[in-house]
Amino acid sequence: MYLDQPFPNLPYTLPDTNPANGHFNASQTATANSNRPGYVQNWNVTVQYLLPSQMVVEAAYVGNHGTRVWGYNEYDISHVSQLALGDKLLGTVAQNPSYLPYAGFPTNLSVAQAILPYPQYFGVNDFYAYNTNSNYHSLQMTLTKHVTTGLGFIAAYTFSKTLGYQDSGGGSTGYGVPQDFYNRKLEYSLASFNQTHNFKFTAYYDLPVGTGRKWDFKGWNTLLGGWQISGLVNYASGFPIAVYYPGYNTPAGFGSIRPDLLSSNLANGSIPGPGSTNYSADFATSWLNPSSFGPVPMSSQGVPLTVGNAPRNLGLTGYPFINENVKLSKTFSLFRGERAKLKLGATLFNPFKRQSTGLLDTGVGDSAFGQVVSNGGNRTMQLEGRIDF
């Protein structure tokens, strides 16, 4: 539509109170709890202690619990017990007249559509459904040194666990909607962004070169003195891994059915590091055990007959996150007695050429399922210069 054109005429008069005008379209509704904002309860206990040399150590327990946070908002879902109908769900109502939900229902539509709580709609969206919860617990340790004698740093370590029914607001649950909308406890697992261990260290050091410092190079101080070096490192656990089965023929009105775990031996130890893997997918290293995963029982046409027992996110995690950066910088006075400054710097990203590994495929039954390849390893230098005046 364009602003210089009028709105099209409605085929009915407002206010429209006839729900039949929305038949066989996707619709939105507002249930009793819609737009009822959730809340988060936060708590912490912190202990600080002052150490010599202007250092402070801190230990804290930090937790929170999200109540009625924005969850999955599809409202027109069949109960998973109906999966037992198998291939019949894919057939039309004309082929199975006993499933006609009301007179006038189009018989060319599927049985899966006919058995929905609201079969006359192609989906009913509950506007802003606040129907899920989350939990977070952590031990947080911090050591801080204020800048003295040219040295300052902050070291922080977090040991944490994040649990929930989904990982973001608005209906996203990783690989789709809940397996069983009426038993969403099946979705409770580690969050996809959970990192059990996380260590960060950032430091600043004023090199002891220049007038009045440990190493005084006299006439060379203008060039050699006044340099600062700083760095940032981050070491963290990998993220949880989710698996799925791509071969299901799931009818309309059901959630995303996960595979079954067939044994507890899900993988060959922890995920392999770059030294034991290859860059090429043709020579990938196997890690997940394909025989430990499988689809749930299915009908002859691939309809899952029940839900899977695999959690939304496995307890297995990917390769740890390793990152290091270092920067060398200096400020020069451009003119004697003037405030203009020239600032030069060089930043080295990934100076040790760290590599990582990643999974090629987490689809159960795929040829590359559970295989790992190496990636990354680039070292990058960034040169910086600016004038302040």
RAHU-V710066 format. One record per backbone hydrogen bond with DSSP energy under -0.5 kcal/mol. CO is the residue of the C=O (numbers start at 1). NH is the residue of the N-H. E is the energy in kcal/mol with one decimal. If there is no record, write none. Layout:
CO/NH/E  CO/NH/E
//
This chain:
2/5/-1.7  15/17/-0.8  17/19/-0.8  18/21/-1.8  19/22/-1.7  20/23/-1.6  22/25/-1.2  25/122/-1.6  27/125/-3.5  29/127/-2.7  31/34/-1.3  33/36/-1.5  35/37/-0.9  39/67/-3.2  40/42/-0.5  41/65/-2.1  43/63/-2.6  45/61/-2.5  47/59/-2.5  49/51/-0.5  49/57/-2.6  51/55/-1.0  52/55/-0.5  54/146/-2.3  55/51/-3.4  56/144/-2.9  57/49/-2.4  58/142/-2.6  59/47/-2.8  60/62/-0.6  60/140/-3.1  61/45/-2.0  62/138/-1.4  63/43/-2.3  64/136/-2.3  65/41/-2.6  66/134/-1.7  67/39/-2.2  69/131/-0.9  69/132/-1.4  73/126/-4.2  75/77/-1.2  79/82/-2.1  80/83/-2.0  81/84/-1.3  82/85/-1.9  83/86/-2.3  85/88/-1.7  86/89/-1.8  87/90/-1.4  87/91/-0.8  88/91/-0.6  89/112/-2.0  91/111/-2.5  92/96/-1.0  96/99/-2.2  97/100/-1.7  102/105/-1.8  106/109/-1.5  107/94/-2.4  109/93/-2.3  110/114/-1.8  111/115/-1.9  113/116/-1.0  116/119/-0.8  118/121/-1.9  120/24/-3.9  121/123/-1.2  123/27/-2.5  124/75/-3.5  124/76/-0.7  124/126/-0.6  125/29/-2.6  125/127/-0.9  126/129/-0.7  128/35/-2.0  128/130/-0.7  129/71/-3.1  129/131/-1.0  132/69/-2.7  133/165/-1.1  134/66/-1.9  135/163/-2.8  136/64/-2.1  137/161/-2.1  138/62/-2.0  139/159/-2.8  140/60/-2.2  141/157/-3.1  142/58/-2.8  143/155/-2.8  144/56/-2.7  144/146/-0.5  145/153/-1.6  148/151/-2.2  150/206/-2.9  151/148/-2.1  152/204/-3.1  153/145/-3.1  154/202/-2.3  155/143/-2.9  156/200/-2.9  157/141/-3.2  158/160/-0.6  158/198/-1.6  159/139/-2.8  161/137/-1.9  162/191/-2.3  163/135/-2.7  164/189/-2.3  171/173/-0.5  172/167/-0.5  172/168/-0.8  173/175/-1.4  177/256/-1.6  179/255/-0.8  180/183/-1.9  183/186/-1.7  184/187/-1.6  185/188/-1.4  189/164/-2.3  191/194/-1.7  196/160/-2.1  197/237/-2.8  198/158/-2.5  199/235/-2.7  200/156/-3.1  201/233/-2.6  202/154/-2.5  203/231/-1.9  204/152/-2.3  205/207/-0.8  205/229/-2.8  207/209/-2.3  208/215/-2.3  209/226/-1.8  210/213/-2.1  214/216/-0.6  215/210/-2.7  215/217/-0.6  217/220/-2.4  218/221/-2.1  220/223/-0.9  220/224/-3.3  221/225/-2.2  227/207/-1.9  228/329/-2.6  229/205/-2.6  230/327/-3.3  231/203/-1.9  232/325/-2.4  233/201/-2.3  234/323/-1.9  235/199/-3.5  236/321/-2.7  239/318/-2.4  241/314/-3.1  244/246/-0.5  244/364/-3.3  245/248/-0.8  251/254/-1.0  253/78/-2.6  255/257/-0.9  259/310/-1.9  260/262/-0.6  260/294/-1.9  264/266/-1.7  266/289/-2.8  267/269/-1.5  273/276/-1.7  274/277/-1.3  278/374/-1.9  280/283/-1.3  281/284/-1.1  285/372/-3.1  287/268/-1.9  288/290/-0.8  289/292/-2.0  290/293/-1.4  292/262/-2.6  292/263/-0.8  294/260/-3.6  297/305/-2.8  299/302/-1.8  302/249/-3.0  303/299/-2.1  313/190/-0.5  316/241/-1.8  318/238/-0.6  320/322/-0.6  321/236/-2.6  323/234/-2.7  324/350/-2.4  325/232/-2.5  326/348/-3.3  327/230/-2.6  328/346/-2.5  329/228/-3.1  330/344/-2.6  332/334/-0.5  332/342/-3.1  335/338/-1.9  340/334/-1.9  340/335/-0.5  341/343/-0.6  341/388/-2.5  342/332/-3.3  342/344/-0.5  343/386/-2.0  344/330/-2.3  345/384/-3.0  346/328/-2.4  347/349/-0.6  347/382/-2.9  348/326/-1.9  349/380/-2.1  350/353/-1.9  354/377/-0.9  356/375/-2.6  357/319/-0.5  358/373/-2.2  361/370/-2.7  362/244/-1.8  362/364/-0.8  363/366/-2.3  366/369/-1.5  368/361/-0.6  368/371/-1.9  370/287/-2.1  370/288/-1.3  371/360/-3.0  372/285/-2.5  373/358/-2.3  375/356/-2.4  380/349/-3.5  382/347/-2.9  384/345/-2.1  386/343/-3.1  388/341/-3.1
//
